[in-house]
Amino acid sequence: MKRIAFILLIMLALTGCKNYRVVDEVQIIQAMGYDVKNGNYIGTAIYPTFKQGPMTKPNILTTSSSTTYDLIPRLSSKSALPIEEGQLRLVLFGEEFAKGGIMEVVHSLARNNKIGSRLQLAVAKGDAEELLRITAKKTLSDTLYLSNLVEQNIRAMNLPKMNLHLFLYNYFGKGRDPFLPYFEKKGDFVKLEGIALFKDGRFVGKVNLRDSFLVKVLLNETKNGMYQLRVADYRKKEESRVLLQNLFARSRYEWKKRGERPVLTISIHIQAAVKDYPSWLDMPQKNTLKMIREKMEKDIETSVKNLMEYFKEKEVDPLGIGDFVRSKTRNWNEEEFYREYKEIDIRPHVKVDIIQTGIGE
């Protein structure tokens, strides 16, 4: 009996220590934007207004300051309820802000024990405030639209896996650089356009969604993503595209020094299915499938070479090539490696198996 009384006493004490936050008594921020204009920082927050039952309506709060540290307190001064950051799902940086560096904000987010490490970060072409206002206006009730857009494209499409935890890992890790999703305004909508590249915490370039698929494959094994392949009908002198779905892909690296020039061999194996194709293409024929397979292999090899040249030009290493070489090299020196980075001879070898077409013969 004494044991039961003791357990009840502990449960009562734990219950009394819990910090309850009633939804109707706080302003729950679910997306936050950062911009810089005329030397001032602009903070924009999307929060839901709860109506009847589960219905919500996105609303916007915005403020400005000479520093990023007091943007949340300044937002609170415009809110009738206390600001709650525990449900923050996405932080969007305007392009000009990102060019100046985002690490001050990222460090602040990492230190905030209310914010989870799976928080999504992203970059907006133009102003983050404009894109968040478009999102709030067009989605009507979905305050998590942008974060859900990122998550589903990581899960099912061409985006490599990314979040606050991985950004910090790539930023602080030797021999690698971070990247984030990149959004653009398209008419009255916001569209995911690829990934933004970072060097020393500053935005330095971007790649499109087609190349994002290659980054995803080159980083790790993946079972999703789409790849468009251009095909030509020489009889009608017209060009169209075949859409291929990745069923499984993986890549392996080999590092050697041949003479004075280092050589990186990248072996890529992709199992794909034909998802869609032009009507003039005679898909069930074995010769047609062979043509698509060989064309896809050459196309990806060329695209990987071009992508790697772009990374060298921007002096970024989102694939973690430096980290890979470090694991294979004694007394590896980061500064010395990146002085030679542009001289690396990249040799991709691609093997494609089209194992499913979805077409009954």
C-alpha positions as CSV (number, residue, x, y, z in Angstrom):
1,M,0.0,0.0,0.0
2,K,2.9,2.3,0.9
3,R,4.5,1.6,-2.5
4,I,1.3,2.5,-4.4
5,A,1.0,5.7,-2.4
6,F,4.6,6.6,-3.2
7,I,4.1,6.0,-7.0
8,L,1.0,8.2,-6.9
9,L,2.9,10.9,-5.1
10,I,5.7,10.9,-7.8
11,M,3.1,10.9,-10.6
12,L,1.4,13.9,-9.0
13,A,4.7,15.7,-8.6
14,L,5.6,15.1,-12.3
15,T,2.2,16.2,-13.5
16,G,2.6,19.4,-11.5
17,C,6.0,20.2,-13.1
18,K,4.6,20.0,-16.7
19,N,4.5,23.3,-18.5
20,Y,1.2,23.4,-20.3
21,R,0.6,25.7,-23.3
22,V,-3.0,26.0,-24.4
23,V,-3.3,26.4,-28.2
24,D,-5.8,29.3,-27.9
25,E,-3.4,31.2,-25.6
26,V,-0.3,31.2,-27.8
27,Q,0.7,32.3,-31.4
28,I,2.2,29.2,-33.0
29,I,4.7,30.1,-35.7
30,Q,5.1,27.4,-38.3
31,A,7.2,29.2,-40.9
32,M,9.7,32.0,-40.6
33,G,11.3,34.2,-43.3
34,Y,14.5,36.3,-43.1
35,D,15.3,39.2,-45.5
36,V,17.7,42.1,-45.6
37,K,16.6,45.5,-47.1
38,N,18.3,48.9,-46.9
39,G,20.6,47.6,-44.1
40,N,17.8,46.3,-41.9
41,Y,16.7,42.7,-41.3
42,I,13.1,41.8,-42.0
43,G,11.4,38.9,-40.1
44,T,8.2,37.4,-41.5
45,A,6.2,34.7,-39.7
46,I,3.3,32.5,-40.8
47,Y,1.0,31.4,-38.0
48,P,-2.4,29.6,-38.1
49,T,-5.6,31.2,-36.7
50,F,-7.8,28.4,-35.4
51,K,-11.5,28.6,-36.4
52,Q,-14.2,26.1,-35.9
53,G,-13.0,22.5,-35.3
54,P,-9.7,21.7,-37.3
55,M,-10.2,24.7,-39.7
56,T,-7.3,27.1,-39.7
57,K,-6.4,30.3,-41.7
58,P,-2.8,31.3,-42.3
59,N,-1.9,34.8,-41.1
60,I,1.3,36.9,-41.4
61,L,3.3,38.9,-38.9
62,T,6.3,41.0,-40.1
63,T,8.8,43.3,-38.4
64,S,12.3,44.8,-39.0
65,S,15.4,45.4,-36.9
66,S,19.1,46.3,-37.2
67,T,20.0,42.8,-36.0
68,T,18.5,39.3,-36.3
69,Y,18.6,38.6,-32.6
70,D,15.5,40.6,-31.6
71,L,13.2,39.8,-34.6
72,I,11.2,37.3,-32.5
73,P,10.7,39.7,-29.6
74,R,9.7,42.4,-32.0
75,L,7.1,40.0,-33.6
76,S,5.8,39.4,-30.1
77,S,5.3,43.1,-29.6
78,K,2.9,43.0,-32.5
79,S,1.1,39.9,-31.3
80,A,-1.8,39.7,-28.9
81,L,-0.6,36.3,-27.8
82,P,2.9,35.0,-26.8
83,I,5.0,33.7,-29.7
84,E,5.6,30.0,-29.5
85,E,8.4,28.5,-31.7
86,G,8.0,24.9,-30.8
87,Q,6.1,24.0,-33.9
88,L,8.4,25.8,-36.3
89,R,8.8,23.6,-39.4
90,L,10.6,25.8,-42.0
91,V,12.9,28.8,-42.1
92,L,13.1,30.6,-45.4
93,F,16.0,32.9,-46.3
94,G,15.7,35.5,-49.0
95,E,18.5,35.3,-51.6
96,E,20.2,38.6,-50.6
97,F,20.1,37.5,-46.9
98,A,21.6,34.1,-47.8
99,K,24.4,35.7,-49.8
100,G,25.5,37.6,-46.7
101,G,25.5,34.5,-44.6
102,I,22.9,32.6,-42.6
103,M,25.0,31.1,-39.8
104,E,24.1,33.7,-37.2
105,V,20.4,32.6,-37.6
106,V,21.3,28.9,-37.9
107,H,23.4,28.9,-34.7
108,S,20.5,30.6,-32.9
109,L,18.1,27.9,-34.1
110,A,20.5,25.2,-33.1
111,R,20.7,26.6,-29.6
112,N,17.0,26.8,-29.2
113,N,15.9,23.7,-27.3
114,K,12.3,24.2,-28.4
115,I,13.2,23.6,-32.1
116,G,13.8,20.1,-33.5
117,S,16.8,19.2,-35.5
118,R,14.5,18.1,-38.4
119,L,13.5,21.7,-39.0
120,Q,13.7,22.5,-42.7
121,L,15.8,25.4,-44.0
122,A,15.4,26.8,-47.5
123,V,16.4,29.7,-49.8
124,A,14.0,31.9,-51.8
125,K,14.8,33.7,-55.1
126,G,14.0,37.3,-54.3
127,D,12.4,38.0,-50.9
128,A,11.3,35.3,-48.4
129,E,8.5,37.6,-47.3
130,E,6.9,37.7,-50.8
131,L,7.0,33.9,-51.1
132,L,5.5,33.4,-47.7
133,R,2.7,35.9,-48.4
134,I,1.9,34.1,-51.7
135,T,1.8,30.8,-49.8
136,A,-0.5,32.2,-47.1
137,K,-2.8,33.6,-49.8
138,K,-2.9,30.6,-52.1
139,T,-3.0,27.7,-49.8
140,L,-5.9,29.1,-47.8
141,S,-5.6,26.8,-44.8
142,D,-2.2,25.1,-45.1
143,T,0.5,26.8,-43.0
144,L,2.8,23.8,-43.5
145,Y,2.7,24.0,-47.3
146,L,6.4,24.7,-47.9
147,S,7.7,22.3,-45.3
148,N,5.4,19.5,-46.6
149,L,6.5,20.4,-50.2
150,V,10.2,19.8,-49.2
151,E,9.4,16.6,-47.3
152,Q,7.5,14.9,-50.1
153,N,10.1,15.9,-52.7
154,I,12.8,14.3,-50.4
155,R,10.7,11.2,-49.9
156,A,9.4,10.6,-53.4
157,M,11.1,12.9,-55.9
158,N,14.5,14.5,-56.7
159,L,15.5,16.4,-53.5
160,P,18.4,14.9,-51.5
161,K,17.7,14.5,-47.8
162,M,18.3,17.7,-45.8
163,N,17.3,19.4,-42.6
164,L,18.9,21.6,-39.8
165,H,20.8,18.6,-38.4
166,L,22.3,17.7,-41.8
167,F,23.1,21.3,-42.6
168,L,25.1,21.6,-39.5
169,Y,26.9,18.3,-40.1
170,N,27.8,19.4,-43.6
171,Y,28.9,22.9,-42.5
172,F,31.1,21.8,-39.6
173,G,32.3,18.5,-41.2
174,K,35.7,18.6,-42.9
175,G,35.7,18.0,-46.7
176,R,32.0,18.9,-47.4
177,D,29.7,21.8,-47.9
178,P,25.9,22.2,-47.1
179,F,23.0,22.8,-49.5
180,L,19.3,23.7,-49.1
181,P,16.1,23.6,-51.1
182,Y,15.6,26.6,-53.5
183,F,12.2,28.1,-54.1
184,E,11.1,30.5,-56.9
185,K,8.0,32.5,-57.5
186,K,6.2,31.3,-60.6
187,G,3.2,33.6,-61.4
188,D,1.0,33.4,-58.3
189,F,2.5,30.3,-57.0
190,V,5.7,29.2,-55.2
191,K,7.6,26.3,-56.9
192,L,10.6,24.2,-55.8
193,E,13.3,24.7,-58.4
194,G,16.3,22.8,-57.1
195,I,19.0,23.2,-54.4
196,A,21.0,26.2,-53.2
197,L,24.7,25.7,-52.7
198,F,26.6,27.2,-49.7
199,K,30.3,27.9,-49.0
200,D,31.2,29.1,-45.5
201,G,27.6,29.6,-44.7
202,R,27.0,31.9,-47.7
203,F,24.8,31.2,-50.8
204,V,27.0,30.9,-53.8
205,G,25.0,29.1,-56.5
206,K,22.2,26.7,-57.3
207,V,21.3,23.7,-59.4
208,N,18.0,22.7,-61.0
209,L,15.8,19.8,-60.0
210,R,17.2,17.6,-62.8
211,D,20.7,18.0,-61.4
212,S,19.3,17.6,-57.9
213,F,18.5,14.0,-58.9
214,L,22.1,13.4,-59.8
215,V,23.2,14.9,-56.4
216,K,20.8,12.6,-54.7
217,V,22.2,9.6,-56.5
218,L,25.8,10.6,-56.0
219,L,25.3,11.1,-52.2
220,N,23.8,7.8,-51.3
221,E,21.6,4.9,-52.3
222,T,18.1,6.0,-53.3
223,K,14.9,4.4,-54.5
224,N,13.0,7.4,-55.8
225,G,13.3,10.4,-58.2
226,M,12.5,11.2,-61.8
227,Y,14.8,11.8,-64.8
228,Q,13.8,13.3,-68.2
229,L,15.7,12.1,-71.2
230,R,15.5,14.0,-74.6
231,V,14.8,11.8,-77.6
232,A,14.6,12.8,-81.2
233,D,12.4,11.5,-84.1
234,Y,14.7,12.1,-87.1
235,R,11.9,11.3,-89.6
236,K,9.6,14.1,-88.3
237,K,12.6,16.2,-87.1
238,E,11.0,16.7,-83.7
239,E,12.3,16.2,-80.2
240,S,10.4,15.0,-77.2
241,R,11.2,13.5,-73.8
242,V,11.0,10.1,-72.1
243,L,10.3,10.2,-68.3
244,L,12.1,7.6,-66.3
245,Q,11.4,6.7,-62.7
246,N,14.3,5.6,-60.5
247,L,13.6,2.3,-58.8
248,F,17.0,1.9,-57.2
249,A,20.3,3.8,-57.7
250,R,23.7,3.8,-56.0
251,S,27.1,5.2,-56.5
252,R,30.7,4.2,-55.6
253,Y,33.9,6.2,-55.6
254,E,37.5,5.3,-56.4
255,W,40.4,7.7,-55.7
256,K,43.8,7.4,-57.4
257,K,46.7,9.6,-58.2
258,R,47.9,9.0,-61.8
259,G,51.1,11.1,-62.2
260,E,50.5,14.6,-60.9
261,R,46.7,14.7,-61.5
262,P,44.3,13.0,-59.1
263,V,41.6,10.9,-60.6
264,L,38.1,10.3,-59.2
265,T,36.2,7.4,-60.7
266,I,32.4,7.4,-60.0
267,S,30.5,4.2,-60.8
268,I,26.8,4.7,-60.9
269,H,24.2,1.9,-61.2
270,I,20.6,2.8,-61.9
271,Q,17.5,0.6,-62.2
272,A,14.8,2.5,-63.9
273,A,11.3,2.2,-65.3
274,V,9.8,4.1,-68.2
275,K,7.1,6.3,-66.8
276,D,6.0,8.2,-69.9
277,Y,7.1,8.6,-73.5
278,P,6.0,10.2,-76.8
279,S,3.4,8.4,-78.9
280,W,5.8,8.0,-81.9
281,L,8.3,5.9,-79.9
282,D,7.8,2.2,-80.3
283,M,8.5,1.3,-76.7
284,P,7.9,-2.5,-76.5
285,Q,10.7,-3.1,-79.1
286,K,13.9,-4.3,-77.5
287,N,15.9,-2.0,-79.8
288,T,14.0,1.0,-78.4
289,L,14.7,0.0,-74.8
290,K,18.4,-0.5,-75.7
291,M,18.5,3.0,-77.3
292,I,17.0,4.6,-74.2
293,R,19.3,2.7,-71.9
294,E,22.4,3.7,-73.8
295,K,21.3,7.3,-74.3
296,M,20.5,7.6,-70.6
297,E,24.0,6.3,-69.7
298,K,25.7,8.8,-71.9
299,D,23.4,11.6,-70.8
300,I,24.1,11.1,-67.1
301,E,27.8,10.7,-67.6
302,T,27.9,14.1,-69.4
303,S,25.6,15.7,-66.9
304,V,27.7,14.5,-63.9
305,K,30.9,15.9,-65.6
306,N,29.2,19.2,-66.2
307,L,27.8,19.3,-62.6
308,M,31.2,18.6,-61.1
309,E,32.8,21.3,-63.2
310,Y,30.1,23.7,-61.9
311,F,30.9,22.7,-58.3
312,K,34.6,23.3,-59.0
313,E,33.9,26.7,-60.5
314,K,31.9,27.7,-57.4
315,E,34.5,26.0,-55.1
316,V,31.9,24.0,-53.3
317,D,31.8,20.3,-52.3
318,P,28.2,19.3,-51.6
319,L,29.0,15.7,-52.4
320,G,31.6,15.4,-49.7
321,I,34.4,14.4,-52.1
322,G,37.0,15.9,-49.7
323,D,35.6,13.8,-46.9
324,F,35.8,10.7,-49.0
325,V,39.4,11.4,-50.0
326,R,40.2,12.1,-46.3
327,S,39.0,8.5,-45.5
328,K,41.4,7.1,-48.1
329,T,44.4,9.4,-47.4
330,R,46.9,9.6,-44.6
331,N,47.8,13.1,-43.3
332,W,45.0,14.6,-45.4
333,N,45.1,18.4,-45.4
334,E,41.8,20.3,-46.2
335,E,43.4,23.5,-47.5
336,E,45.9,21.5,-49.7
337,F,43.1,19.3,-51.1
338,Y,40.9,22.2,-52.1
339,R,43.8,24.0,-53.7
340,E,43.9,21.0,-56.0
341,Y,40.1,20.5,-56.2
342,K,39.8,22.1,-59.7
343,E,42.4,19.7,-61.1
344,I,40.6,16.5,-60.2
345,D,39.9,14.4,-63.3
346,I,36.3,13.2,-62.9
347,R,35.5,9.9,-64.7
348,P,31.8,8.8,-64.3
349,H,30.8,5.4,-65.5
350,V,27.0,4.8,-65.6
351,K,25.2,1.5,-66.0
352,V,21.4,1.6,-66.5
353,D,19.0,-1.3,-66.3
354,I,15.5,-0.7,-67.5
355,I,13.7,-3.5,-65.7
356,Q,10.1,-2.4,-65.9
357,T,8.2,-0.4,-68.5
358,G,4.6,-0.7,-67.2
359,I,3.6,-1.6,-70.8
360,G,1.8,-4.9,-71.5
361,E,3.2,-6.7,-74.6
